[in-house]
Structure formats: structure tokens, C-alpha cells
Amino acid sequence: MGVICVSDSREGTWPVAGWAFDQVLDDVSQYWHDDPEIVKTVQQGKLHSGLILYKLDRSIANRISRAIGVELLARGYSLDV
């Protein structure tokens, strides 16, 4: 199980199967490999099975949110971020 939180509300929490969480974060790391801050942050999230975006600096949180959104859209899903 993995979780991505865009806010501290229930609606702002996206729980997902561990394999899907890992796949999305791996794809984000690979596609945005030229942004070391994204790579470092999503790999830490993967290590802890959670990514709490609303606790991060707004700049990195916004970049990661967009990156995750792009990955999900490519798979036909969406995450309201």
C-alpha cells in the first residue's frame, strides 16, 4: 500500500496498491530524471510508501503534482491535484 496526500483531508488522500504507487513514482523519476529534486523526493516517498505533498516546499510539491498527474493521465487515470 502506498499513499499520496495533497492535503490533510480524506478527499486529499490517494491510497493505492504498493505496486501501482511504485510504478508511478518510478516513471516520474525516469521521465523527470533531469530534475534531481523531483527524483530525490519521489524516491524518498517510495522508500516510506508515502508522499505527503502538502508538507513539502510549494515549488517541489507543484512540480511533483504535475509530474504525477501527467503519468496518471498517460494511463487513463486522474488525481485531482
Beta strands, then each sheet from edge to edge (+ up, - down):
strand 1: 2-5
strand 2: 13-16
strand 3: 50-52
sheet 1: 2+ 1- 3-
end
